[in-house]
Amino acid sequence: MRPGTRALPRRRTLTAVAVALLALFAALLPQGVAAPAAVAAGTTAAATGTYTNPVTAGTVDSFPDPSMIRAKDGYWYAYGTQNPVFQSQGEDGERMLPILRSSDMVHWTYAGQVFTPATEPAWANGSRLWAPDIHYAFGLYYLYYSVPGAGNIGLVTGPTPTGPWTDRGAVLPAASGCPSGSIDEAQFTDGDGTPYLYWGSYDTICVAQLTGDRTRVTGTVTQVARGRRVEGGFVVHRGGYYYLFYSDGGCCDGAFSGYQVKAGRATSPRGPFTDDEGTDLMSLTSKAGVVVSANGDRWTGPGHNAIQTDLSGQDWLVYHGIPSDAPDLAPASGGTLKLSRRPMLVDRLDWIDGWPVVRAGAGPSDTPVAAPVTSWTAGSTFTTGGLTGFTTAGSGTAGWSVATEQDAGGYLTHTDSGSTPAFAVTTADAPAQVRAEADLRVTSATGAAGLTLAHADAANRITVWLDRSRGVLATDVVVGGVSQGEQTSALPTGYSWDTWHNVSVEIRGTTMSVEVGYDRLRDPVGVQTRTLPAAAVRAGAVGAAARGAGAQADNVGAVALYQPVTARVAAPQPGPQLASYGDEFQNGLNTGWSWTRGPAAGAAVADGALSWPTQDAELALGTNTASVLSRAAPTGDYTVETEIHFAPAAGNQQAGLILYENDDRWIKLVHSVLPLNNGGGAVLNVSEFTKEGERPTTTPPTAVANGPMFGGPTADTMWLRLTHHLDTANNEHEVRASTSRDGVHWSASGVWTLPVKGSLRIGLIALNKSGATARFDYVRTYGAS
């Protein structure tokens, strides 16, 4: 363990031990064979109360680029990039797109892998396989995956979340139409049923329509985001907007990874997407809209996300992070494969003022936090084979029974209710402020299947129908035997009635919101919102409804609706100004400044500013030729700020702030110009937040420059802040970056840490490539607030 890194306590419970033993047993099974579940199939595990990241601890060593789905058997399944996941158990090789299974989203068992070396498709050319994306539609699981060795994206489909998988070939044409790498795909279905595929990395994300069977890209390719190392797109539809989540910065450089998740939103799945400051994601600048970034605790480089929703309606970000206390896996595959350790993390995703952010802005969790809600107040997955906990009412009460099939296990079916509804409802009540859901399908052309809730009896209920005879989503609110008026919404042309769709209903206050989707991944193909009469908002049973023939239901249940977090965690604010640690540049340089390799040529104070031409000089690894102007910093916590006028015109010109110990230990925040990969010569203006320090896993520890984090959008005049916290408990410097284009509204980035060895000094730099001039209007230092 490197100095200054906290060792986290490991909670060893009987459940955790059981999970670990099951993972060990699974590793010994033939490849591709699922291990037995920790909980009996089809049941829902009791709430754990709390959990601690990483959720894959004790199961697999690493699980990069995760995606997740709740399958029709009632379990959650997660899929990860090919990695040496059982290295700690003595396995040298990799599992190819490993699969995990859980009853509660936080305790996982190994469930197999998508391919083995013997079953990998020949067209993949023996490539390592990355970044799986899982969806359900038309009765099948669609798993897309990146094939960098073939420059394409693959697809397999299977009847269950663990296969058996059928190779559907390459999804992209030979010339994809996107200038970036053909990796990091994500499928999304719009409300009209149109399927899209997002893909790309280094440094552009593109989108194109998929064919109706979702197997091939077709038509126009649209670029929707670009930026330094932009990749890992994932799209959801919320509140009238399409949200594009993506990652930027360096993903995979151990404790020096600057990965983070950001988001933009649009009113069309093809964009234009803008961040929370209104910057188009295609603009040639860095972007705001941080969803999660390093916060100075255990996790470095959090990124490459998916989204999952618990039973209460609360969204969760599913992503990977690198533990700073154990950032690297041992060399694998005979010593030829050197990878960062990237276990799976799960954290609450809040929507505040229309924007997503993890834990209200607190960042990744590394201590026990409240677990997802994964058990219902009332409901069933019907795995036990009977109607235990349910009662029947309405027409044809004897017509209800439980059938079984390979994927869903047990499910509820009704023979024929005629024109009068039949109900199978729980004997226990769910609360009035509720989230209810069910998987429904209708196998007869004249039938309808429904989810009923707030159900006292047939005369007092709310029922949401998938009505095949009319091709609609319909809601009916009945109070005192009187319908309050049926409301209908058309479902897309080509809607697959014979296969499962998820229907969810949320009642908050007197507003009811309904979504119909294939797989709970926040891309609904049917939505409806209506205001309920107060008398309809009540505690009541939840259950399935049938009208006519062919109604089937599964995973029917309800639980109290989650309470949204509505305010962000307060950002650190500067305290009183410490005049002796700054300079207004009114009469030359104040006393206290000193030069390293200076004075720099052309640097001069005039007209209330320090003017400094950029140097053809570096400050990276063994090349330390640039000048640094620095002065002592206060002890403890402080914020240093500068206003900088800088209009660089060529790649690699940069200027800004630095906290400097020596040439091999520093943290800087600069306005920088970097080339856009595959951008035809285009360059990006970025807020670049970078550190250099010793890599703890080298012997002896040697300096390493990281893949930087990128802050908010740049401007010719902008304000830069570095906020320093001295973590005495862990003997670390923690430094957070913030940028502003008006000096009032600030965009915060993540946190870099350095073990304390010596003092950091406040400094300025202008370097890397000559030809631009930086003008610093002031340097101000503030104490703790």
N, C-alpha and C positions, 0 to 999 in steps of 0.2 A: 504493500500500500504506500502511495506516495505521501510525503508530508503534507499536512493540511487537508487531507481528505477524510471525511467522517466515515466510520464504519457503521452501517445501518444494522439495527437489530433484526434478526430473522425470527419471525413468529413461527414456532413449530407446533402445529396443532395436529390432532389425529387426522383431520381432513387433509392437511398439507402432506403428512407422511403417506397417507393412502395415495394421493395424487402422484407423489414421487415414486412410490413402488409400482404404480400402474404404468408410469412413464418408462421405468426400467424394464418392466415386463414387455411393454410394447416395442421397445427397442430390440428385443430379442426375437420378436415375431418375424416371419418372412416379410420381405419388403412389400408394402402395399396392403397388408392385412391390418384391419382395425383392431385396436385394443378394446377390452371390455370397458364400458363406461363406469365412472365413479358413482353414478346414480342410476337406478333402474330406468330402462328406456321409457320415454314418454312422461316421466314424472318431472316435477319442477322442484329444484332444490330449495330448501329454506333459505331465507335471506341471511347472509353472513354478517350483516351489520357493518363491518369495515373490511377493507382489503389494503394491501400495500403493493405498490409497483416494484418490480415488474411482475405482471400477472403470469408470466411464463416461467418464473423461478421454480426450480425443482422439476420442471418438465422438459424443457429444451434449453440449450445454452444461448441460442441466438434465434431471432425470428424477425428478420428485416422485412420492411415494406408490407405490413400485414393488411389483409382485408378480412371482412367478417360478415356472416349471414346467420340469421335464425332460420333453420331449416324446418321442413314440414313435420319432422319428428319431434319438434319442440326443443331441440338442442341448438346451441350456437356452435358454429364451425369457423375456424380461422385458417387462413392460408398464407404462407410466407415464401420469400425468395429462397432459392436453393442455397443451402449453407451446411456447414458441419455442426448440426444441431445436437449431436450426442458426443461431442468431443470429451466432455468430462467423464463419460462412461467408457472411454478408451477407443471410441470410433474415430478413425482418421479421415474417412470419406464424408461425402455430403448426402443429404436427403433432397430429392428433386421435387421442389414445391411441396414442402411438408404441410400436413393437415393436423389441426388440433380440434378437440371437441370439449364442450363445457355445458353444464346445466345452469351456470350463473354468471358467465362472462368473466369470471376472475379466477376460477380453479379449472385447470385444463389438463387433459390427457392427450397423449399422442394417438392419432387415428390413421396414420399411414402417410403415403406420399402419392402425388399424381402420376409420376413416372419413376421408373428405374432406368439405369443405363441400357438395359435390354429392351425397354419399351418406349424410350424416347423416339419421337418420329424421325425418320431418316432425313427429312427436309430440314431439320433443325441443325444439321451439320455438327452434332456433338456439342452444341453450345451449352453453357450454363444458362439456366432459366430463371427469370427474375419477375418480381412485382406482379403476382397474380391478382386478378380482379374477379370476384364471384357475383353472379346474379342467378335468379330463377325466373323462368318464363316457359310457357307452353308445356309445362309438366317436366321440364328438364333443368338441370343446373348448368349454367354457362360459365366456364372458367377461361378467361383470357390471360395470356402470360407473354412476357417479353422474351424474345429470342435474339439477343444481340449478335450472336455468331452468324445469324442468317439475315440480320438487318430487317426483322419483321416482327409481327405479333401473331401468336398462335391462339387457337381455340380448341378446347375439348368440351364435350357435353356428357352428362351422365344422369342416370335416373335417380341417384341419391347423392348427397353431398360428399361421399367418399368414392363415387364411381359405381360400377366400372366405367372408365372414360373412353369416349370415342373421339379419335383425332378428326378435327374438321379442317385442318390445314392452316395455311397462312391467311391472315385477315386483310393485310394491306397488299395493294398491287406492287410490282417490282419498283416502280417509281411512285413513292407514296404521295408526293405533292407537298410534303412538309419538309422544311430545310433541316430540321433537327433529327436527333436519333430516334429510332423507331422502338422506343421503350416506354414504360410507365403508362400503360393504357388504362382507361376507365370507361365503362359503358354506362350510358344514361338513356332513359326513355322519357320522352316529353309527354305532356298531358294528352296530346292527340294520338299517342301511340307510336310516334316516330322514334326509332332507336338511333342513337348517336354514339360515336366512339371518339374519345379524347385521347391524345397520345403526344409524346415528344419529350425531349430533354436537351440540355446543353445547346441552345438556350431558348427554345421556342416550344409552346404547346399549341397543337392544332386540333381541329374538330372536323368530322365529316359524318354524313349520314351512313347508317348501315342498311344493308338489304333487309327485307322484311323478316327473313329467317335469322338475322343477326350474325351472319357468317362472313360477310365481306363488306368492306368500305365501298361506297359508291358516290359519284357526284362530286360536287365542289368541296375542296379542302379549304378551310378558313383558319388563319392564324388568330389566336385569341389572347395569347400572353407571350411576352418575351422579357428576358432579363438574365443577368449572370447566373448560370446554372439553374434556371427555372425548369422544373420537372414535377412529376408526381401529381398530375391533375386529378381531381375528384369533384363531381358536380352533384348538388342536391337542389331541390326546388322548395323554397320556403317563403311564405308571405308575399307571393307575387313576383319574387325574384329568383333567378338562377344564380347560385353561389358556386364559384370556381375556387376550390381549395387547391393550393399548390405549395411546393417547397422550393426554397432557393438556398444558396450558399453551399458549402462543401459537406457532402453527406457522410463521408466514410473515412475520416482521418483520425480515428480514435478520439482522445480527449481534446483534439484541436479541430473538431468538426463544427462548422458554423451553420449547419442545417437549421431551418425553422419553417413553420407553416404560416402562410399568409392566405388571404382570401380577397376576391373581388366579386362584384355582383353585376347582373345585367337583366334586361327584360326579355332577352332572347337567348336560346341555348348557343347561338353563334356569336354572342357579344353585341356590342362592345362591353367588356367587363371593366369596371372601375373600382379602385380601392376606396377606403373610407375617407380619403381626402379628395376624391374626385379624379384621381389620375388614371388614365386609360392604361390597362395592363400591357398594351402594345407600345406605350411610350418608351422612348430610349432613355429611361432613368430607372433607378431603384424605386420600389413601391412601399407604401405603408400597408395597413391592414393586417398586422401581426395577430395570428390566432394562438400560437404557442411558440415560445423560444426558451432558450436556457435561462434559468432564473438564479443561478449561483448555487443551487443545491447539487444533488448527486448527478443529475442528468445533463449530458452534453449532446448537441446535435439532434434535438427532437424533430422528427419529420416523417414524411411520406405517409399520409394519413388515409384512413377510411372513416366512415361514420356509422354508428349503430345506435338504435333506439331501444331503451329498456321498456318494460311493460307499463310503466307509469307515464311514458311519453317523453322522458328526459333523454336528450341526445348525449352521446359519448363519443369522444374522439379516440380512435384506435390508431396507434402510431408506434414508431420505434424510437428508442433513445439509447445513448451510449453511456454506460456507467463510468464516471470519472475515476472510480477506485479500481476498476478492472476493465479498461477500455478495449483491450485487444485479445482476440482469440490466439491460441498457439498456432503456428504454421500447420496447415492441414494438407491432405493429398500428397503425402510424402515430403512435406516441407515446401511445396511449390505455391501454396495458397495462403496468403496473409490477409486476414480480414479483421475489421472492427467487430466487436461484440455488440449486437443490436437487439436486445430482447424487446418483447411487445409490452407497451404501456397502454393503459386505458384511463382516461380522465374525463370528468364532467365537462360538457360543452354547453356554455351559456350563450344565449342570444340577447344582446343588450343594445338597445337603440338600433336594432336592425342589423347588427353585426355579430359574427360568431367569435367567441374567445374562450379559452380554456380556464376554468375555475375563476371566472370574473377577472382574469388577467394575472392571477397568482402564478401561473405556469405549471410545469409538470409536478406531480406530487411524489414525494419520497418518504412519506410517513403515513400511518393509517388514516384513511378517509372513508366517507360513507360509500357503501357499495351500490351498484345498480340494483334496481328493483326487478327481480326475476321470478317472483312467485305471486300468484293472484290471491286477492281476497276471496274470490269465488271463481271457479272455472275448472277446466279439465283438458288434458291432452288425449283422453279416451284410450290410453294404452292398456289399462287394466281389463278391457274387454266388456265393460258394462256401463250402466248409467248411474253408478254410485254418486250420490251428491246432487242428482238431478231429479226433477219431477216433470211429467208431461201434462200438457193442457191443450185445449182447442180441438181441432178436427183430427180424427184418426190417431188418438193417443197410443194405440197399439202399433202404429206404423213406424215408431222409432226403434232403431237398433244400432249396434256398433259393428262395423265391418273392419277389415284389415287390408293393407296393401304394403308393398315393399318400402316405399319412401316414408309415408306418413305414419305407418304403424296403424294404430286404431283410429277410426274416425266415425262420426255420427252420420247416419243416413235415414231418410224417411221415404216410405213407399209412395204414397200419394195422398195428399190432404184434400184433394178436390179444390174448390174455389175458396174454401175457408182456411185461414192460417192454422198451422199446427205449431206448437211450441214445446221445446225441451229446455227447461230453465233450472238454474241452481236453486237448491234449498236455502243457501246462504245469500245474504244481500251484499251488494257492493255499495260504496258510498255515493252520495249525490254528485259531488264534484269528482268526476270519474274519467278514466280511460278504459275503454273496452275494445276488444278486438276478436276477430275470428278469421280463419281461412275458410273460404266458401267456394263452391263450384256448383254448376247446374248442368246436369247431363241430359235433361229433356228440353226440347224446344219450347215447351209450353209452361215450364216451371219457373220458380223463383226460390232463392235461398236467402235467408236473412240473419242478421244479428239483432237480437232484441236486448234492451237494457232498461234500467229504471222500471222494471217490470213487476207490477203488483198483481195484475191479472190481465186477461185479454182486453179489458176495457180501460186499463191504465198502463200504458207502455210507450216506449219509443222503439220503432223497428226500422232498421236500414236494410233495404232489399237490393239484391242483384236480380233484376227481373229480366230473364232471357226473352220472354214472349214480347216484350216491348224494347229490349235492347238498352235499358236504362239503369242507372242508380237511382233509387227512390227512397225517400224518408217519409215515415208516417208517424205523427205524434198523436196519441190517443189519450184523452183526459175525460174521465167520467163517461166513457163509452162514446165520446164524440171526437171524431178526427179533426185535428186542427188544420187540416189541409195537407195533401200529399205534395211533396216537392220532388221533381225529377231532374236528372242531369243525364245527357247522352253519354254513352261510353264509346270509345273509339271504334271505328270500322275495323273489322278483323279481330275484335276482342275474343279471346279464347275462352269460351264459356265452360268447356269440358275440363279445364285445368284449374288448379288452385289460384285464387287471388286473396290477398290479405285486405281485410276491411277493418279500419280503426275508427273509433268515435271518441272525441274528447268533449266533455262538457265543463266549461269554465264560466261561472256565473250563470247567465241564461243563454250563453252562446254555445251552439253545438257545431263542431267541425268534423267533417267526415273525409277520409281519404281511402281510395281504392288503389292498391298497387300490387305488383307481382310479388314483392319480396321484402317489404318494410324498409327499403333503402332510400326513402324520401324522394322518390321520383314517381308520384302518383299519376295514374291515368284517369282518375275520376275524383273530383273534389266537390264538396258542398258545404255551405255554411248557412245556418239559419238561427233565428232567435226563438227561444222556447218560451212558452208561458211559464210563469213561476210555479204553477201547480205541477208541471211535468218534471221539474228538477227535484228529484227525490231519491233516497236510497231505494234500491230494489234489486231484484234478481237479474242475472244476465244469462243469455242462452242463445240457442239456435231457433230459427223459424223456417217453416217450409210452406210453400203454396204450390199446389199442383204436384207434379212428379219430378224426380231427379234432383232434389235438394240434398246437399251434403255439406257437412261442417266439421272443422277440426280446430284444435287449439283455441277454444272458446273461453274467454275469461275477462275479468275486470279487476281494477285496483284503483286506489285513490290517485287522482291526477297529480302530477308533480307540481311543485311550487317554483316558478321561475325565479332566477336571480336577476335583479333589475338594475343593479349598480355595480360598476367596476371597482376593483380594489384600488384604493387611492395610490396614485403614482408618487414616488418620492419627490418632494419639493425642496428647492434651495432654501437654506436658512439665511441668516444675516450675512451681508457681504463682508469679506475679510480683505480690506483694502491693501494690506501689506503683502498679500499673495497674488496681486494682479497688476495690471498696467493699463492706463487709458491712452498711452502713447501720445501724450501731449508735448513732452519736452525730452525727446530722445528716449532711450531705454531706462526704466527705473533701475535703481540698484537692486542687486539680487539675481539678475539674469547672468547666465554664463553660456559660452559656446562650446559645443563639442565639434571639432573640425570646422572652426569658423574664425572670424565672422564670415558668413556666406556672402559670396560676391553679389553685389547689387542690393543687399538688404539694407534698408534705411527707414528711419522714422521721419515723416513729414506730413503736415496737414492733418495731424491727429490720428495717424494710422501707421502701422508697420507694413511697408511694401517689400515683398520678397519674391524675386524671380525663381521659378522652379529650377532645380539643378539636374544635370545629367549624373545622378548619383543614387545609390541604393542604401537601404537599411534592412537587409534580409539575409539571414543565414550567415555565410562567411563573407558576403560583400557588404561591408560597412564603410561607405565612402560619403554618405550624405551628412550635412550639417544638422545639428539639433540645438535649438535655443531653449534653455530650460532654467527653472528656478525651483527652490524648495517648495514642497507642498505642506499643508497642515498635517498634523497627526490625526488619526481617526477618520471620521466621515466628513466628506466635503463634496462640492460640485464645482467643476471648472467649466467656464463657458467662454466662447468667442463668437464674434460676428465676423464673417469672412465674405469678401467679394472676390469671386474666382470664376472665370469663364474659360476653362480649358478648351482647347480645340483639337488636341491630338491624344491618341491613346497613351495611357500610363502616366500622364501628368496628374499630380495630386498634391494637396495641401490641407493642413488642418491641425488638430490637437494630438498630443501624445503624452501619456504618462510613462516616464522613461526612468528605468533603473540603470541599464547599460545597453550595449549594442545587441545583446542576446536576450534581454528581458524587458519587454515594453508592451503597452496596449495603445493603439491609436484609433482615431476617428477622423477620417479625411473625406473631402470631396475628391473623387477619383474618376478617371476615365479609363474604361476597360473595353477591349474589343468584344463584339458579339460573335460568338461561335456560329459559323455558317450563316453569317449575317451580310455577306457580300461587301465587307469592308465597313459596315456600320459600327459605331462605337456607342457605349453606354456611359452616361454620367450617373455615378452611384455614390451613395453614402456608404463608405467601406469601413467596417469595424473589425479590426484585426489585432491579433496578439502574436508575440513571439516569446517562447520560453523553452525550457528543457522538456523533452519528451520523457516521462518517467519510466517508460518501459524499455529504454535503450541503456546499454551499459558501455561506457559511462553515460549519464544523461546528456543528450546533445540538443542544441537549439533546433527548433523546427518552426517554420511559418505555417499558419493554419490556412484552411479554406475559409475565407472570411464570412461573417454575417453581413447582411446588407440592411441598412436602415431605410428611412423614409425618402420621398422624392427630393431631388436636388433643385437648386436654383442658382442663378449667378450671385445672388446675395442670400446667404442662409446663416443659420445659427447652429452651432454644435455644442453639445454638452457631454461631459463624462462625469458620472456620479460614482464616487468611490466610497465603498463600505469596507471597513476593516473588520473582518470576521475573526475575532480573537479566539473564539471557541475552536475554530478549525485552522487558525493561523493562515488565513488567506486574504489576499486582496480580491474584492469583488467589484467589478466596474461595469456599470450599465451605460449604454449610449442612447442619446436622444437627439433628434434633429428637428429644425423648424424652418419654415420659409417666410415667417413673418415675425418671429421673436415672441409670439404669443401662444400659438397652438403647436404642441410638440408631439412628435411621433417617436415612441419608445421602441427600441430594439431589445436585444437580449443582454445577457451578462457573460463576460469573460472573467475567469479567475486565474490567479497566479499564487502559488505558495509564497508566503512572506520569507524573503531572504534579506533584502535591503529595502531602503526607502525608495518610493517612486517620486519623481520630480515632475512638475508641471512643465510642458513644453510645446513648441510649435515646430512644424516641418513644412518644407516645400521642395518636392524631390521627384525622382524617378525619370523625368524627361523634361528637358528645357523647353522654353518657348511660351510659357504662360506666367502670369504674375499674380500672386495672392496678396490681397490687402486685408490685414487684420485690424479691425477698428478698436478692439480692446481684448484683454484677457481679464476676466473677473472670476474670483473664487468666493464661494459661499460656504458657510458652515452648515452643520446639520440642522434640519428644521425642527 
